[in-house]
């Protein structure tokens, strides 16, 4: 079987761009690192790294093996920390970053509940809609919403909840317009939309997995979900929004769901954790907690 330590050395050499940089980071002689990579190549029966020039390069099979090596080490880390967590009480400071809407509508009650369960844990939450370099800025966890598969990276990724988007309009708007009975009726209505690149349309999915593409010409666009919700509440038109951020307005009647049974989009919330050794048990405990509790917040209530 593969020696995980040799795999780890290989990943370090690749990601640090050479044997010298990897040896310095690992605080090992360059000859030791080179020998371990050679042993790995001997075990696999292939050359992973070219050594014929001063410029560092990998073979084609080396590039492919690196992808598997990263996943292998990530899974080994997750398995080890899952065991360690049961032996150690969660403690310490967790630095978490997430989007403003997720912080406001999904995490606002959950983080205090988690802290009540774990008195030795502290959380620093940075809510921002800008791109965050999780590793470079020293975060332990990022909670991100996304509508497509996240790009492959050296981050441990865990999908923790699905987030249906539905259509909503204000009570005053609907008092003046005929309620849409089918997706095609949306052409007669004013719409509100996120700012998207390319053609603007809602790809609706209905009962029996029916799919209907509905072109829209929004009266108002914004990159803020909260702003779009407020615009819908102010009766500007019909908006596609994550269901969980509209629960309060649905309860008090200021918003009404349009075309129940139809989903405007399917999104997800995922946790990203930097791939590194020594993962805090508290981090693992928080991710497990959010994976259990966030789906209860984002679930679409019955019509």
Buried (B, 14 or more C-beta within 10 A) or exposed (E): EEEEEBBBBBBBBBEBEBBBBBBEEBEBEBEEBBEBBBEBBEEBEEEBBEEEEEEBEBBEEBEEBBEEBBBBBBEBBBEEBEEBBEEEEBBEEBBBBBBEBBBBBBBEEBBEEBBEEBEEBEBEBEBEEEEBEBEEEEBBBBBBBEEEEEEEEBBBBBEBBBBBBBBBBBBEBBEEBEEBEEBEBBEEBBBBBBEEEEEBEBEBBBEEEEEBEBEBEBBBBBEBBBBBBBBBBBBBBBBBBBBBBBBEBBEEEBBBBBBEEBBBBEBBBBBBBBBEEEBBBBBBBBBBBBBEBBBEBBBBEEE
